[in-house]
Amino acid sequence: MVLMYVTSALSQLVFGYRLIAEGIVVGVVVAVSTFLVFDLVRRATESAAAATLTAVLFVVAMPRSYGYPKLIVYAVAAVLFWQYVWRPAPWRTVALGVWTAIAFYWRPDHGAYVAIGVTLAMIAAHGLSVRTLGECVRAGLVTIALVAPWLVFASVQMHGLGRFVESGMTAAREEHVAQQELPGWPLFRLTDFVSVDQPEMY
């Protein structure tokens, strides 16, 4: 989560070592992300009502404030995906690769999800073709070039790439399986969708 720490540190340099520094980061990210989503939906649908509803839902569905990268990562990614689909260009491919690396630096699984979105955007633009493969490789090489220094550094610190990957997989299992278990399917009852934990869980 390198970029999250760097963002907090920069905010503290500007606003001081206080909680308001983090609040400003979260506020700016929410504002920018909401605007990007509003503008994208308005351009895609040519409907201000749809864009407004989407922006409201975007804010209502906001994760806990420390999860603000989930807002900016996917809002910017969506804009880049659609700009590529509407007007493919080599520099847009590079931009997708750069944003995938930035998402990785916020959290590696964000980078993986954005990379999947990049692939889908390429397929939407070009179909299943040789050009799609070439553009995916180009975006992927940009991403790899930008994350390679961190992977090398982390591997040295963890005494090997295998141990680095293993620790990441363990953390992912802990977060996505042990802490936030998904509900069982099928969903029939209201409690399958909404539940209130006991006070000691908060």
GIQUIHU-V375034 format. One record per run of one state. SS is the DSSP state (helix for helix, strand for strand, loop for the rest). FROM is the first residue (numbers start at 0). LEN is the number of residues. If there is no record, write none. Layout:
SS;FROM;LEN / SS;FROM;LEN
//
This chain:
loop;0;1 / helix;1;14 / loop;15;3 / helix;18;27 / loop;45;2 / helix;47;13 / loop;60;4 / helix;64;3 / loop;67;1 / helix;68;18 / loop;86;3 / helix;89;17 / loop;106;1 / helix;107;19 / loop;126;3 / helix;129;28 / loop;157;3 / helix;160;19 / loop;179;10 / helix;189;4 / loop;193;5 / helix;198;3 / loop;201;1
//
